[in-house]
Amino acid sequence: MKRRREMTGVAKGTDCYNGTNSNQGCNVAGPRESYGPSFNARGGGVVALELRDEGIRMWQFARPDVPRDLADGGGADMPDPASWGRAAADFPSTDCDVGTHFRNQSIIINITLCGKLTEAVWGSSGCPGTCVNHVSNNPDAFRDAFWQINGLRVYTAARS
């Protein structure tokens, strides 16, 4: 990425082309409490994504830190991302024209346990064998894996 990324997360890759670095892309790492048991113990939270021609930004708020314009719908007709502080992840439109390539989106929620990206980094995880073998041989480890979604809202900004 040729532009400085304004975010709280840590850039783990700067080449966003999915054909490089074992499909690593320009991913961002957040703190441990942003997922898994630590995230759940804090009551979950809210994730917000802003898709605009200038780029894509994502925020993640712990339950007590959810901005008023997002909390329980907030009563706001239109949330104001400018009031939320720095995003957790920032993907500015640089070599990739976000306004052209990221349109007509679908929201897909799944729990993918293995795959090309996971297998590429599995060896450095400290876990023995492969991801597929681990999942196949340890089904009880995933007994409590689920999503609890209280709401899903899509807002569309008026074009000026």
C-alpha positions as CSV (number, residue, x, y, z in Angstrom):
1,M,0.0,0.0,0.0
2,K,1.3,3.4,-1.0
3,R,-0.6,5.4,1.6
4,R,-0.3,5.5,5.3
5,R,-3.1,3.5,6.9
6,E,-4.9,5.4,9.7
7,M,-5.9,2.6,12.1
8,T,-5.5,1.1,15.5
9,G,-4.7,-2.4,14.1
10,V,-1.3,-3.6,13.0
11,A,-0.7,-4.1,9.3
12,K,0.5,-7.7,8.7
13,G,0.7,-7.4,4.9
14,T,0.9,-4.5,2.5
15,D,0.4,-6.3,-0.9
16,C,-3.4,-6.5,-1.2
17,Y,-3.2,-8.7,-4.3
18,N,-4.7,-12.1,-3.2
19,G,-2.2,-14.1,-5.4
20,T,0.8,-13.2,-3.3
21,N,2.1,-14.4,0.0
22,S,-0.2,-17.4,0.1
23,N,-3.3,-15.3,-0.2
24,Q,-2.3,-13.1,2.8
25,G,-3.4,-9.9,1.2
26,C,-3.2,-6.6,3.2
27,N,-4.6,-8.1,6.4
28,V,-4.7,-6.3,9.8
29,A,-4.2,-7.9,13.2
30,G,-6.3,-6.6,16.2
31,P,-5.8,-7.2,19.9
32,R,-6.6,-10.6,21.4
33,E,-9.7,-9.2,23.1
34,S,-11.2,-8.5,19.6
35,Y,-12.1,-12.2,19.1
36,G,-12.5,-15.5,20.8
37,P,-13.0,-16.2,24.5
38,S,-11.7,-12.7,25.6
39,F,-14.2,-11.0,23.2
40,N,-17.0,-13.3,24.4
41,A,-16.2,-12.7,28.1
42,R,-16.5,-8.9,27.6
43,G,-20.1,-9.4,26.2
44,G,-19.1,-9.3,22.5
45,G,-19.4,-6.0,20.7
46,V,-20.3,-4.2,17.5
47,V,-18.5,-4.3,14.1
48,A,-19.0,-1.5,11.6
49,L,-17.7,-1.4,8.1
50,E,-17.6,1.7,5.9
51,L,-17.3,1.1,2.1
52,R,-16.7,4.3,0.1
53,D,-14.8,5.2,-3.0
54,E,-11.8,6.4,-0.9
55,G,-11.4,3.0,0.7
56,I,-12.8,0.6,3.2
57,R,-12.6,1.1,7.0
58,M,-13.7,-1.3,9.8
59,W,-14.3,-0.5,13.5
60,Q,-14.8,-2.9,16.3
61,F,-16.3,-1.7,19.6
62,A,-16.5,-3.5,22.9
63,R,-20.0,-3.5,24.2
64,P,-19.5,-0.6,26.6
65,D,-17.8,1.5,23.9
66,V,-20.4,1.4,21.2
67,P,-21.0,4.9,19.8
68,R,-24.4,6.3,20.5
69,D,-25.4,6.5,16.8
70,L,-24.8,2.7,16.6
71,A,-26.1,1.5,20.0
72,D,-29.4,-0.3,19.6
73,G,-29.9,1.5,16.3
74,G,-29.1,4.7,18.0
75,G,-32.2,6.4,16.7
76,A,-29.9,7.8,14.0
77,D,-31.0,7.8,10.4
78,M,-27.3,7.8,9.4
79,P,-24.4,6.9,11.6
80,D,-21.4,9.3,11.6
81,P,-18.1,7.3,11.2
82,A,-16.2,10.6,11.5
83,S,-17.2,10.6,15.2
84,W,-15.9,7.1,16.0
85,G,-12.2,7.7,16.2
86,R,-9.6,5.7,14.2
87,A,-10.7,2.6,12.5
88,A,-9.4,-0.8,13.6
89,A,-8.5,-1.5,9.9
90,D,-8.1,0.9,7.0
91,F,-7.8,-0.1,3.4
92,P,-7.4,3.1,1.3
93,S,-8.1,3.1,-2.4
94,T,-4.6,3.1,-3.9
95,D,-3.7,0.6,-6.6
96,C,-7.1,-1.0,-6.3
97,D,-10.0,1.3,-7.3
98,V,-12.4,0.5,-4.4
99,G,-15.3,2.4,-6.0
100,T,-15.1,0.1,-9.0
101,H,-14.2,-3.3,-7.5
102,F,-16.3,-3.4,-4.3
103,R,-19.9,-3.0,-5.4
104,N,-23.0,-5.2,-5.2
105,Q,-21.8,-6.8,-2.0
106,S,-23.3,-9.8,-0.2
107,I,-23.1,-10.4,3.5
108,I,-22.0,-13.9,4.2
109,I,-21.4,-15.1,7.8
110,N,-19.7,-18.5,8.3
111,I,-17.2,-20.3,10.4
112,T,-14.5,-21.5,8.0
113,L,-12.2,-23.7,10.0
114,C,-9.5,-24.4,7.4
115,G,-8.6,-23.4,3.8
116,K,-5.8,-22.1,1.7
117,L,-4.8,-19.2,4.0
118,T,-5.1,-21.3,7.2
119,E,-3.0,-24.1,5.8
120,A,-0.3,-21.7,4.6
121,V,0.3,-20.4,8.2
122,W,-0.6,-23.5,10.2
123,G,3.0,-24.6,10.5
124,S,3.9,-21.4,12.4
125,S,0.9,-21.8,14.8
126,G,2.7,-24.2,17.1
127,C,-0.1,-26.8,16.5
128,P,1.0,-30.2,15.2
129,G,-0.1,-31.7,11.9
130,T,-2.5,-29.9,9.6
131,C,-5.6,-27.8,10.2
132,V,-7.8,-30.4,8.5
133,N,-6.4,-33.2,10.7
134,H,-6.8,-31.1,13.8
135,V,-10.5,-30.2,13.0
136,S,-11.3,-33.8,12.0
137,N,-9.7,-35.3,15.1
138,N,-11.0,-32.8,17.7
139,P,-14.7,-32.1,17.0
140,D,-15.3,-31.3,20.7
141,A,-13.0,-28.3,20.4
142,F,-15.6,-26.7,18.2
143,R,-18.7,-27.7,20.1
144,D,-19.3,-24.1,21.4
145,A,-18.5,-22.3,18.1
146,F,-21.4,-20.2,17.1
147,W,-22.4,-16.6,16.1
148,Q,-24.9,-14.7,18.2
149,I,-26.1,-11.8,16.1
150,N,-28.5,-9.3,17.7
151,G,-28.9,-7.2,14.6
152,L,-27.6,-6.4,11.2
153,R,-28.1,-3.0,9.7
154,V,-27.1,-1.6,6.3
155,Y,-27.0,2.2,5.8
156,T,-26.5,3.9,2.4
157,A,-25.1,7.4,2.3
158,A,-26.7,9.8,-0.1
159,R,-24.6,10.6,-3.1
160,S,-23.6,14.2,-3.4
